């Protein structure tokens, strides 16, 4: 299942992405602690791209659920033409909340890709 959300690059809209992240995390059968981590990661990622997005541009978030895997892609135009700095506290937090996070710029669009897999308890 895939869901795409596009919204204006305004911090007032970050809650939309967080809400969809929670819904799609539940769809991937993630436990509540992982669901909350995904919500926080999406909040952080969207906030990072909004900071560099030109006024009046849109943010696009795509959530793909495959079984218990969740892939999230967040894209937006970039004013600087660079990926978010990866030596910041913000990036460290983002990286700690999901299995993988990558960033790239193609043309004038920055894209962050996050991936999450359902944690299985050791005694399960």
trRosetta pair geometry for C-beta under 8 A, 3 or more apart (Angstrom, degrees):
i j d omega theta_ij theta_ji phi_ij phi_ji
1 27 6.5 -84 67 162 141 143
1 64 7.4 166 87 -151 46 48
1 65 4.8 -1 57 53 92 104
2 62 6.5 -2 -171 -174 100 98
2 63 7.0 164 -151 85 51 51
2 64 4.7 -9 -103 -103 89 77
2 65 7.6 -165 -74 22 44 65
3 20 6.6 -147 112 -167 132 120
3 24 6.4 -143 39 -83 125 121
3 62 7.3 169 87 -151 43 54
3 63 5.0 -7 58 56 90 99
4 60 6.4 -6 -171 -171 103 96
4 61 7.1 162 -153 86 54 48
4 62 4.6 -16 -101 -101 84 82
4 63 7.8 -175 -78 20 39 65
5 16 6.3 -175 171 141 141 110
5 17 6.4 179 89 -96 141 68
5 20 5.3 -148 -30 -28 150 170
5 60 7.3 160 84 -154 47 49
5 61 4.8 -9 59 60 96 97
5 62 7.8 -177 22 -77 63 38
5 63 7.9 26 0 -3 102 102
6 58 5.2 22 -178 170 99 130
6 59 7.0 172 -148 84 54 46
6 60 4.7 -14 -99 -101 87 78
6 61 7.8 -179 -76 22 42 63
7 10 7.9 -94 141 37 98 83
7 13 4.4 -175 139 177 136 145
7 16 5.5 112 -47 70 163 153
7 17 7.5 -130 30 -47 134 91
7 58 6.6 154 78 -153 21 85
7 59 5.8 -19 64 57 74 92
8 13 6.1 148 65 -24 71 154
8 56 7.5 -51 -146 -146 102 30
8 57 7.8 127 -152 87 59 34
8 58 6.0 -62 -99 -104 37 66
8 59 7.6 29 120 12 13 85
9 13 7.8 -109 -122 47 13 131
9 49 7.6 -106 -130 120 112 86
9 50 5.0 168 -170 -129 87 77
9 53 3.9 -116 -156 102 160 148
9 54 7.7 96 57 68 153 42
9 55 7.7 -145 76 -127 114 27
9 56 7.7 2 40 62 104 14
9 57 4.9 19 -1 77 135 79
9 58 6.4 -160 -32 -116 86 13
9 59 5.2 118 -90 -35 76 95
9 76 6.0 100 -94 -149 125 135
10 13 5.2 88 69 -1 81 104
10 50 7.3 179 -53 -149 3 127
11 14 5.6 -13 -164 -19 56 115
11 47 6.9 43 -120 -119 96 82
11 50 5.9 134 -74 137 70 158
12 15 7.7 -39 167 13 45 104
13 16 5.1 -26 -176 14 75 120
13 17 7.3 71 136 -13 78 94
13 59 7.4 165 100 40 129 125
14 17 5.8 -56 -163 37 46 109
14 18 6.3 46 144 -21 74 106
14 43 5.8 70 169 -137 118 72
14 46 5.2 153 -127 103 86 131
14 47 6.1 22 -111 -67 141 82
14 50 7.3 -76 -73 -24 102 153
15 18 5.3 -52 -143 38 38 115
15 19 6.1 40 157 -23 69 104
16 19 5.9 -56 -151 34 27 110
16 20 6.6 20 155 -11 63 107
17 20 5.9 -57 -147 41 32 107
17 21 6.1 39 152 -26 65 106
17 42 5.2 -157 142 156 104 116
17 43 7.2 159 91 -83 108 48
17 46 4.8 139 64 -64 165 157
17 59 7.5 -50 -62 118 135 132
17 61 5.0 125 -125 -25 106 165
17 74 7.7 46 -149 -111 143 117
18 21 5.5 -54 -149 33 30 116
18 22 6.6 31 154 -19 63 102
18 39 5.0 56 -159 -161 87 88
18 42 5.8 165 -94 90 53 116
18 43 5.2 28 -83 -70 111 94
19 22 5.9 -52 -153 32 32 110
19 23 6.6 30 151 -16 64 107
20 23 5.5 -54 -147 38 36 113
20 24 6.1 29 158 -13 70 108
20 42 8.0 -147 74 172 83 163
20 61 6.8 134 81 102 140 133
20 63 6.3 -166 145 -12 106 144
21 24 6.1 -59 -142 42 27 103
21 25 6.1 31 156 -23 63 109
21 38 5.1 -168 169 134 108 97
21 39 5.0 152 98 -99 123 53
21 41 7.7 -177 -163 66 149 83
21 42 3.9 -145 -74 2 153 159
21 43 8.0 -109 25 -33 157 70
21 61 8.0 -67 -62 167 90 144
21 63 7.0 -174 -102 -92 52 137
21 72 7.1 19 -115 -109 97 144
22 25 5.6 -54 -145 35 28 114
22 26 6.5 30 155 -19 62 104
22 35 5.8 63 -138 176 70 104
22 38 7.4 156 -84 87 45 106
22 39 5.2 23 -66 -81 90 114
23 26 5.9 -56 -155 34 30 110
23 27 6.5 33 147 -21 63 105
24 27 5.1 -47 -148 33 39 119
24 28 6.5 35 152 -14 66 102
24 38 8.0 -124 81 145 91 146
24 63 4.0 -71 -113 158 172 147
24 65 5.8 -158 -170 -53 90 115
24 70 6.1 122 136 -138 104 124
24 72 7.9 132 96 -86 147 100
25 28 5.7 -57 -150 40 33 106
25 30 4.4 -58 179 40 87 133
25 34 6.8 -172 -169 115 121 86
25 35 4.1 143 122 -122 138 76
25 38 4.5 166 -83 57 134 152
25 39 7.3 -81 -4 -44 150 79
25 70 6.2 -26 -101 -67 59 168
25 116 7.4 -17 -116 93 93 154
26 29 7.4 37 179 -80 37 28
26 30 7.0 -84 -78 43 28 82
26 35 6.3 40 -61 -114 69 134
27 65 5.0 -87 112 -77 113 170
28 65 4.7 -143 -73 -135 90 108
28 67 7.4 51 -146 108 78 39
28 68 5.4 102 174 -147 84 41
28 69 6.7 -122 -146 65 125 17
28 70 4.4 -83 -49 -57 164 106
28 116 7.3 104 111 95 161 108
28 118 6.4 -167 143 -56 96 103
29 68 5.5 -62 62 -107 105 92
29 118 6.0 -6 93 -94 86 147
30 34 4.1 -115 178 95 111 120
30 35 4.9 149 98 -62 112 75
30 38 6.7 72 96 -12 170 137
30 68 7.3 132 -70 -162 65 84
30 70 7.0 -41 -44 -12 129 136
30 116 6.8 0 -96 138 140 130
30 118 5.4 -146 -101 -104 63 83
30 119 8.0 62 -148 17 80 77
31 34 5.2 85 58 15 73 103
31 35 6.9 -132 101 -11 33 92
31 118 7.3 108 -8 -154 79 89
31 119 6.7 -63 21 57 119 97
32 35 5.3 -51 -142 34 33 118
32 36 6.4 34 158 -19 65 102
33 36 5.9 -52 -151 35 31 110
33 37 6.6 35 148 -20 62 104
34 37 5.3 -50 -149 34 38 116
34 38 6.4 40 153 -20 68 101
34 116 6.7 136 178 -176 113 128
34 118 6.9 156 78 -127 171 54
34 119 5.9 178 -65 9 134 106
35 38 5.8 -54 -152 34 31 110
35 39 6.6 35 149 -21 63 104
36 39 5.5 -49 -149 33 35 116
36 40 6.5 33 154 -16 65 105
37 40 5.8 -58 -151 39 31 109
37 41 6.1 32 152 -21 67 108
37 97 4.4 178 -177 -162 91 86
37 98 7.0 162 140 -65 108 58
37 116 7.8 150 98 -120 110 133
38 41 5.5 -52 -142 37 32 113
38 42 6.2 31 158 -18 66 105
38 70 6.8 5 -122 94 145 151
38 72 7.6 148 -161 -34 102 147
38 97 7.2 163 -77 154 30 108
38 98 6.9 80 -103 -87 67 98
38 114 7.9 142 -138 132 79 138
38 116 5.7 -39 -90 -51 112 166
39 42 6.1 -58 -149 37 26 107
39 43 6.4 31 151 -21 62 108
40 43 5.5 -53 -149 35 32 117
40 44 6.3 30 154 -18 66 106
40 93 7.7 -94 147 157 115 108
40 97 5.5 -140 87 -127 105 152
41 44 5.8 -56 -149 38 30 109
41 45 6.1 27 155 -17 66 109
41 72 7.8 129 111 58 115 154
41 94 5.7 102 -141 -145 77 66
41 97 3.9 -169 -69 104 104 133
41 98 4.9 83 -131 -34 164 109
41 101 7.6 -147 -165 -80 119 130
41 114 5.8 133 146 -146 130 156
41 116 8.0 162 47 -63 158 123
42 45 5.7 -53 -139 40 31 109
42 46 6.0 28 162 -16 66 109
42 61 7.1 57 -155 -143 113 142
42 72 6.4 -102 -93 -176 99 158
42 74 7.4 155 -143 -65 73 135
42 114 7.5 -128 -78 38 68 158
43 46 6.3 -59 -144 40 22 106
43 47 6.2 23 157 -20 60 112
44 47 5.8 -58 -148 37 26 113
44 48 6.5 29 154 -23 63 105
44 90 6.1 172 -164 -171 109 86
44 93 6.0 -160 -114 100 159 111
44 94 4.6 -154 112 -83 137 95
44 97 7.4 138 23 20 139 149
45 48 5.7 -54 -152 31 31 112
45 49 6.8 18 157 -10 65 104
45 72 7.6 129 61 121 163 126
45 74 4.9 136 137 30 119 158
45 94 6.0 112 -64 -136 79 129
45 101 7.4 -146 -90 -143 120 126
45 112 4.8 -161 -159 103 115 155
45 114 6.4 -103 -59 -39 158 130
46 49 6.2 -59 -149 40 33 102
46 50 6.2 36 153 -24 67 108
46 59 6.1 72 -147 177 92 155
46 61 6.9 -29 -88 -72 112 127
46 74 5.9 -126 -81 -148 66 144
47 50 5.7 -54 -145 34 30 114
47 51 6.7 40 155 -29 62 101
47 90 7.9 -119 92 -156 116 131
48 51 6.0 -50 -158 21 30 115
48 52 7.5 0 157 5 60 105
48 84 4.4 -7 176 -93 127 153
48 90 6.4 147 -82 145 110 135
48 91 7.9 81 -103 -77 150 75
48 94 7.5 -21 -25 -62 142 152
48 112 7.2 83 76 -52 126 151
49 52 6.3 -73 -157 48 39 95
49 53 5.9 51 148 -44 73 108
49 59 6.1 122 102 -121 125 110
49 74 5.9 -162 -7 138 149 111
49 75 7.5 174 -150 -176 158 12
49 76 4.2 126 161 28 121 130
49 78 7.6 -85 -150 -86 79 86
49 84 7.3 -87 -69 -49 57 118
49 110 5.8 -169 -124 86 99 118
49 112 6.5 -128 -52 -5 119 118
50 53 5.4 -49 -138 18 34 119
50 59 6.5 -37 -77 -66 83 137
50 76 7.1 -142 -75 -117 43 179
51 84 7.9 82 58 -108 121 106
52 76 7.6 131 80 97 84 119
52 78 5.0 1 133 -142 117 79
52 79 5.4 -146 -180 31 69 88
52 80 5.4 -66 -151 10 119 106
52 82 7.9 -115 -149 64 155 72
52 84 7.2 -151 -9 -82 138 77
52 110 6.7 39 89 8 134 151
53 57 4.7 -135 176 68 105 127
53 59 6.7 -82 -74 -69 162 88
53 76 4.5 -57 -92 155 120 131
53 77 5.7 94 -142 69 79 75
53 78 6.9 -61 -92 -96 50 39
53 79 7.0 121 -168 -22 7 93
54 57 4.8 90 65 -24 79 123
54 77 5.5 -37 19 104 101 125
54 79 5.2 130 -67 -75 77 96
57 76 6.2 104 126 -171 124 92
57 77 4.4 -113 -145 37 153 118
58 76 7.1 -150 101 -124 42 82
58 77 8.0 75 47 0 55 98
59 74 6.8 -10 -176 -168 101 89
59 75 7.4 155 -160 81 55 45
59 76 4.7 -27 -107 -81 68 116
60 73 7.8 -9 113 112 90 91
60 74 7.3 163 86 -152 52 42
60 75 4.8 -13 60 61 100 94
60 76 7.1 169 18 -71 69 61
61 72 6.8 -15 -167 -168 92 93
61 73 7.2 160 -153 84 44 53
61 74 5.1 -5 -104 -103 79 77
62 72 7.2 160 83 -154 54 45
62 73 4.5 -1 53 54 101 101
63 70 6.7 -19 -165 -166 90 97
63 71 7.6 152 -157 81 41 52
63 72 5.5 -6 -104 -105 70 78
64 70 7.2 151 79 -157 53 47
64 71 4.4 -10 59 59 106 100
64 72 7.7 -162 24 -71 71 36
64 73 7.8 35 -4 -3 105 100
65 69 7.2 150 -156 82 47 55
65 70 5.6 -14 -101 -103 71 75
66 69 4.7 -15 67 63 89 107
66 71 7.4 23 7 -2 106 105
68 117 6.4 66 117 -165 90 64
68 118 3.5 -57 173 3 123 126
69 115 7.1 -14 -170 -168 96 96
69 116 7.2 155 -158 85 51 54
69 117 5.2 -18 -104 -103 76 77
69 118 7.6 -97 -65 -5 41 80
70 115 7.2 159 86 -155 55 49
70 116 4.5 -7 59 60 101 103
70 117 7.8 -170 23 -76 69 33
71 113 7.1 -15 -171 -168 92 93
71 114 7.4 157 -159 84 45 54
71 115 5.2 -12 -107 -106 71 83
71 116 8.0 -166 -73 27 33 67
72 98 7.9 -103 34 -120 121 155
72 113 7.2 154 83 -157 56 45
72 114 4.3 -9 60 59 106 101
72 115 7.4 -169 22 -76 73 37
72 116 7.6 33 -6 0 108 103
73 111 6.2 -14 -168 -167 95 105
73 112 7.3 159 -155 82 45 51
73 113 5.4 -10 -103 -104 75 75
73 114 7.9 -165 -71 25 33 69
74 111 7.0 152 79 -155 47 53
74 112 4.6 -8 59 57 101 100
74 113 8.0 -167 24 -73 68 33
74 114 7.6 31 -3 -2 105 105
75 109 5.5 15 -173 176 106 112
75 110 7.0 172 -145 87 58 47
75 111 4.5 -13 -97 -101 91 82
75 112 7.7 -167 -71 23 47 62
76 109 6.9 172 90 -149 21 74
76 110 6.1 -14 63 56 73 88
77 108 5.4 12 -150 128 85 100
77 109 5.8 -54 -97 -96 45 65
77 110 7.8 59 159 13 12 79
78 81 5.7 153 106 -71 116 25
78 82 6.9 -162 162 40 144 38
78 105 6.1 -61 26 -124 153 118
78 108 5.9 -153 49 178 75 64
78 109 6.6 139 -2 -132 92 14
78 110 4.2 83 -57 -23 127 108
81 105 6.1 106 -179 170 51 157
81 108 6.5 -59 -99 -122 79 68
82 105 6.4 -98 -129 -31 16 150
82 110 7.7 15 100 -93 28 124
83 86 7.3 12 115 -39 116 101
83 103 3.8 122 -155 126 126 123
83 104 6.4 -30 -78 -94 125 17
83 105 5.8 -137 -55 -32 75 98
83 110 5.9 147 -108 -143 55 112
84 88 7.6 -82 158 28 96 131
84 90 7.5 -89 167 102 132 122
84 91 6.4 170 121 -80 111 108
84 103 6.0 -128 33 -123 83 168
84 110 7.4 103 -26 175 77 147
84 112 7.4 6 12 -79 121 121
85 88 4.9 84 98 -23 109 113
85 91 6.5 -125 103 -27 61 136
86 91 4.7 -177 -139 177 45 163
86 103 7.3 -163 -69 30 110 129
87 91 6.9 24 5 51 14 139
88 91 4.8 98 57 7 81 98
88 92 7.0 -138 99 -5 45 88
89 92 5.5 -56 -150 36 35 115
89 93 6.4 36 153 -20 68 103
90 93 5.9 -54 -152 34 29 110
90 94 6.4 29 151 -18 63 108
91 94 5.5 -53 -146 38 34 115
91 95 6.1 34 155 -19 67 107
91 101 8.0 -168 -162 101 77 138
92 95 5.9 -56 -146 38 28 110
92 96 6.4 27 155 -21 63 109
93 96 5.8 -60 -149 35 29 111
93 97 6.6 27 156 -24 64 110
94 97 6.1 -64 -154 29 28 111
94 98 7.3 -20 168 19 63 104
94 101 5.6 74 137 -90 103 178
94 114 7.9 -107 177 -98 97 120
95 98 7.4 -86 -148 52 26 78
95 101 5.4 -122 -98 35 64 124
98 101 5.6 99 70 -53 121 98
98 114 4.6 -16 152 -168 175 104
98 115 6.4 128 165 64 115 38
98 116 5.1 -85 -141 -73 90 88
99 115 5.2 -56 65 96 109 85
99 116 5.8 155 1 -108 99 37
99 117 5.8 34 -39 12 151 90
100 113 7.6 -8 114 111 98 90
100 114 7.1 167 88 -151 58 42
100 115 4.7 12 50 42 97 105
101 112 6.5 -7 -168 -174 95 97
101 113 7.0 164 -150 83 46 52
101 114 5.0 -5 -101 -102 83 75
101 115 7.9 -162 -70 18 46 67
102 112 7.3 164 84 -153 43 51
102 113 4.9 -7 56 54 90 101
103 110 6.6 -2 -170 -175 101 97
103 111 6.9 165 -149 86 54 50
103 112 5.1 -18 -98 -100 86 71
103 113 7.6 -174 -77 17 38 71
104 110 7.5 175 92 -150 33 57
104 111 5.7 -12 61 58 77 95
105 108 7.7 -13 -174 -138 103 19
105 109 6.9 160 -153 81 63 41
105 110 5.0 -30 -96 -96 84 68
105 111 7.5 163 -92 15 34 73
106 109 5.7 -20 66 63 76 94
106 111 7.0 4 13 0 101 119
120 124 5.3 -116 176 58 89 138
121 124 4.4 107 65 -25 87 106
